[in-house]
Amino acid sequence: MTARLTSRSSAPVRQSSVRAHNLALVLHTVANSTDRLSRAGVAAVTGLTRATVSALVDDLVAGGLLTELDPPPRTGAGRPAVGLALSAAGPAGLGCEINVDYLAACVVDLTGSVRQRFVEHADQRRSDAAGSLEALGRLAARARLAAEADGLIVAGAALAVPGLVAGDGLVRVAPNLGWQDVNAPALLRAVPELADLPISVDNEANLAALGELLVAGGDPTFLSAGGRPTFLYVSGEVGIGAGLVLDGELYRGVRGWSGEIGHVTVYPDGRPCRCGARGCLEQYAGQEALTGDEPLAAAALGIALAAVVNLLDVPVIVLGGAYAPLFAELRAGIEEELTRRVLTSGLAPVALRPAALGADAAMRGAADTVIRAVRDDPAAWLRR
């Protein structure tokens, strides 16, 4: 009798797939280690043989992903081991952001260090999508050229926009920019210096949450019962967006459109909003409404955030964008509403935090998505 193979797990594994898995395993092991692991140390942690690790490390060093560090001074018998670290001179990510009143671009290397940063302040509501993205493309091109002059290789670009983004990068609607069905990747690639780059697009609050996860996710107050970061990131710009991280993963919703907290109703018969409704949060706590009336903004934020906490039981709320520098002024009013409205406030108060990355969180998070792709699949980078 001949057995039939009926599951994917029973299919043969190609040698190239094993190598790709092991390259990623070695790179992640070095990246996540708090010590300067040697090749022998990587072998001990991963369970791979020393010969296998040595061959993989050679490939990663040659590809600019790892670098070998000078050994510490000799203190006893034997030759000290050479440590390994992520390379700061290899692939890098280009992060771009367009918002209502500014354009921004940065380049982040494999270690997470910002190597270039450019910001231009201008009202984008006075320009159409093509004009705004052309200006952003020129700014991004300056960042790329400066980074490459510094010896880096830009592996790709990611764009943060304040709107709803489809899986193919089409910006379905960005109400505060006046955009609808904008092919942002195509318009950016029209800039010659960006034409060869893979370009992804995502909501700015989602990318800001990912940036915050990278730098602040190790804080014990961010951890869920499962030991992984869980928090809500709220981005205060002219519009208000939110990025939800659950157990270390960004929650996007079924269509990728989650996080539109700016259009949560806080006062049902309140001010008219651009979206067509009344009493939306951004009409009371958006950047334009915020100036000069922090108490009202804090109360509105507290009402909206209390609803989120009651529904999702998030332990930490991170305030970013324009909220980060005003954290001290907003905190008491938000916490007053959270205490009044969150059912479990007496059992487990919600922790409020200002964003560690401040106003740069979205473009930093965008650049990190490029770097993360390289880390997750170094074999693909080496094939390039």
N, C-alpha and C positions, 0 to 999 in steps of 0.2 A: 504494500500500500504506500502510495506517495503522499507525503504530508504537503499541505498547501500553506504558503506563507500569507498570513492574513493581517498582519499588523506592521506598522512602520518600524517598530522596535526590533523586528526580526530581520530587517533588511541589512545587508552587509555594510560595514563602515569603511569608507575609503581611507587610504593612508593619508591623503591630503587633509581629510576632515579631522583625523587624529592629530596631525601636526598643527592645524589651525587652532584646535581646542587647547593643545598644550602651550602654544605660543601665548594665547590669551591668559592661560593659567599662570604662566611664569610672570608675564607683565603685570597682572593684577596682584600677584603675591608681592612683588617688589613695590608696587605703587601703594599698597595698603599696609605695608610694614612700617612700624615706628622705628625699627633698627635698620642699619645698613647691612642687609643680608648679603652674604657671599653666595657663590654658586652652590657650595655645599649646604648652606643654610636654606636656599630655595629648594634643593633636593629634599632636605629633611621635612620641610613644611608641606610640600606638594606630594611626596611619595614617589616622584619620578627618579630614575637613576641619575647618578652624577654625570654620566656620559651624555644622556639625553638633555639634561639641563644645560650642560656646557655648550652643546651644539645649538640649542635654542637661544641661549644668551648671545652666542656669537652672531646669530642672525639678527637679533634685536639690536645689538650694538651697531652692526654694520648698517642697519636701516634707520639709525638715528633715534631709536625709541628708548634705549637704555644707555647709560654711560657707566664706566668703571671708575671708582673713586680710589684715590691714593690710600693705601693701608695705613692704619694708625702706627705710631712708633712701636718698634719691637720691644716687648717687655719680658720675653722668655724664650725658650727654645722653639725652633721651628719658624717657618716663614709666615708672617701675618697674612690673613685672608684679604683679598681685594673685595671691597663692598660694591654694591650695585645701587643705582638710583635712576629715576626717570631722567631722560635727557632734556635739557633746556634749550638745545640747539637743533631740534628735529622738527617734526610736524607741529603746526599751530592752528588754532581755530579763529576765524574772523566772525565776530559778533556784531550785528547791526541792529539799530532800533530806530523806528520812526514813531514820533508821538505828536500830539497836537501842537506843541510849541518848541520842539527841538528835534534834531537828528544826531545820531551818535554811532560811533564805530570803535571797536577795540580788537586787539589781537592778543590772545592768551596762549602761552606755550603749554607743553605737555605737563609741566609741573603745576599749572594753575596760576602762574605769574602773569600779570598784565604787562605786555611789552610795548604796546602802543595804545593810545587813547585819544580820540578826537570827538569834540562836541560842538555843534553849531546851533545857536538859538534862533529860531525863526518860526512864525506862525504858519503851520502847514495847511490851515483852512483856506488860505489865500492861493493855494496852488492845487492843480489837479494831480491825480495819482501819478501820472507819467512824469510830471515835473518834479514832484517830491522825491520819487524813487530815483530819478536821474541825479538829483542833488545828493541824495544819500549814497548812490553808487560812486560818485566822484569822491565823497568823503571816505568811503570804504576802500577805494582804490589807493588813496593816500596812505591809509593805515597798512594796507597790504604791501605796498612798495617800500615803506619804511621798515616793516618787519623783515622783508626779504633782504633788504640792505643790511640788516642785522644778522643775517645768516639763517633765518627761519624759512620753512616751507609751509605755506598756507594750504591746509588740507581740504578746506571747504568753508562755506559761509552759512550762517543762520540769521534770519531776520525776525525781530520781535515787532508785532503790530498790535494796536489796541482795538481788536475786533475779532470776529468769528472767522476761523480759518479751516478750510477743508483739508482732507488728507493729502491732496496733491499740491498744496500751497496756495490755492485760490483763496483770496480774501473775500468771503461772501458778503460781509457787511462790516464796516468800521464807521459807526454813525458820527463820531466826533471828528472824523476826517472827511466825511461825506463820500466815502468809498462804497462801491457795490460791485461785486464780481470782478475784482482786480487780479490779474495774473502777475503777482509781485515777482516771482522768480524770473519770468521772461523779461520784465522791464529792467530788473537789476542786471541781467546778463547782457542787456543792450549796451552797457558800459564796457568798452573793450577790455579793460584790465580785469574784469570779473567774468568774462565770457566762458572761460575754461573751468570754472569752479562749480561743484555741486552746491546747490543753494536750497535750503529748507526754510519754511516759514511756520511760525507758531504764534499764539497769543502771548502778549508781553507779560501778563501776570503768571502764566504757566512757566515761561522761561525764567522769570524772576524767582519763582518758587524753587526751580531746579538749581539756580545759582545759590540761593540761600541754603538749600539742602547740602550743597557741597561744602560750604564753610561753617555752617552752624548745626548740621545734623548730628554731630557727636555730643552735643549738650544733653545731659541726662534728662532734663525737663522736657525735651522733645520726644522722648522715647515712649512708645506704646507698651502695652503689656507684653507684646511679642518681642520687645527689645529693638524695634526699628522706629525711625523718626516718623511722627505724625503731627502735622500742623497745618494751619490755614495762613497763607500769605495774602495780604491785602495791599494792592498797589493803588496809592492815591495820586492820580493825575487829574487832568480835566475830566476824564471819565474814571471810573473805579472798577478795577478787575480783581479777581481772586484766583489763586492757585492752591489746590488742595492736594497735599501729600499724605497718603495713607500707607502706613507700614513701609516707608521708604520709596514708594512709587507714586508718580503723579497720576491723579485721577482726572481723566479727560471727559468722561461722559460717553454715551453711546455714539454720538456724532462728532465728539471732540470739542463741543461748545460749552462745556461747564465753566463755572466761575464768573458769570455775569452778575456779580453781586451789586454793581452800581444801579441795576434796574430792579432790585428788590424794593417793594413799596414800604416806606416807613411812615408816611402820612397820607392815607388814602385820598383825601380831598385837597392835597397840597399843590405845590408848584407844578406847572406843566413841564414835561421832559421832552427832549428831542425824539425819544422813541415813540411818542404819542400817548404815553400814560401820564399819570399825575402822581406826585409825591415820591418819586424815585430817590434812592439814597444819594445819587450823584448830584442832585439838585440842592442838597443840604451839606454834603461833605466832599464834593468834588473840588478840585483845586481852585476854580473860579469862585465857588461859594464859600470856600474855607476862609479866605482872607478877611480878617476882622471879626469873625464870628465863630471862634473855636468852640465855645460852649455848645452852640446849636449843632455844630458838626460832630462833636464828641457824643452828644446824646443820640443823634441819628445813627452814627456808627454803632453805638452800643445796642440800639434796638435791632439793627440788622444782624449784628454779630451774635446776639443772644439767640436769635432764631436759628442760625447756623449751628451753634453749640448744642442747643436743645435737640436738633435733628441728628447731628453727626457725632457728638461727644468728642470734639477735638480738644486736646489738653493745652495747646499753645496757639496763640494768634500773633503773627509777625506783621508789623505795620511798616510798609515800605513806601517808596516814592516820596511825595511831598509830606507824608505823615512822619517819616523817620526823623527829620530835624525838628518836628513839632511834637514829638512823642511826650515830652514832659507836660506840655500844655493840654494834650488830649487825654492822657492816661486816666486821670481821676474821673472825668465825665463818662468815659467808656466803661470803666470798672463799676461805676455806680449803676449804670443800666444793666450790666451783666449780673451784678449781685441781685438786682431787683427781679430780673426776668428769667435767668437760667435756673431751672428746677433744681439742679444739683450743686448750685454755687456754694452752699454751706458744707457740702461733703468734699468737693474737689474744685476749688477755685481755678478759673482759667488763667494761665500765665500770659501776660502781654509782653512783647519784646519789640524793640526797634530793629529794623533790618540791618544786619551786619554789613551788607554791601551798599546800603543807602540807595541813591538814585541810579547807581550803575548796575543794579541787580539784573535787569532784563537783558542788557547787552552782554553782561558777564555770563549769564545763564545760556544765552544764545551761543556764545563762543564755546562754552563747555559742552554743548551737545555735539559739536564737531570733534572735540578732544575725546569725549566719551566713546564716540563711534570708533575712533582709532584704537583706543584702549580695548574695546570689546572685540575688535576683529583686526588685530595687528597683521594677520596673514594677508588681508586685503591691501593694507598699506604697503607691505613688503612687495606684493606683486606689482604695485604701481612703480 
